[in-house]
Amino acid sequence: MASDHSTPPKNLREFFQHERSYMIVFGTLLVFTVITVAIAQVDLEHDHGMFHGANMTLGLIIATFKATLVMLFFMHLISEKQLIYLVLGFTAFFATGLMGLTIWAMLDYPKLTTFFM
């Protein structure tokens, strides 16, 4: 472990070093929240000629980045051992797979049936 978060800081400098990193992460989260709101106000598809769903794709990328910051710093995963990353990777893989199967099966309905959306 690079730094042990279970023990209190030994001196004032160490305390402010941890607090400083939390404030930097908090500021980054605020900036990317403002960026997300700004992207939601602009129609990238029609105004700038981008692909269909560009707003949603960009918003999900930003949300993933922000969630990663929260997990690493506020949930203290940055100082965990490698096993937790393996478990997290398997979880993300299977969650993505299940979402993909659901979307793939959404339009797979029997012939001569009606589909209301």
Stockholm file with secondary structure:
# STOCKHOLM 1.0

chainA/1-117         MASDHSTPPKNLREFFQHERSYMIVFGTLLVFTVITVAIAQVDLEHDHGMFHGANMTLGLIIATFKATLVMLFFMHLISEKQLIYLVLGFTAFFATGLMGLTIWAMLDYPKLTTFFM
#=GR chainA/1-117 SS CCSCTTSCCSSHHHHHHHHHHHHHHHHHHHHHHHHHHHHHHSCHHHHSCCCTTHHHHHHHHHHHHHHHHIIIIISCGGGSCHHHHHHHHHHHHHHHHHHHHHHHHHTCCCTTCCCCC
#=GC SS_cons         CCSCTTSCCSSHHHHHHHHHHHHHHHHHHHHHHHHHHHHHHSCHHHHSCCCTTHHHHHHHHHHHHHHHHIIIIISCGGGSCHHHHHHHHHHHHHHHHHHHHHHHHHTCCCTTCCCCC
//
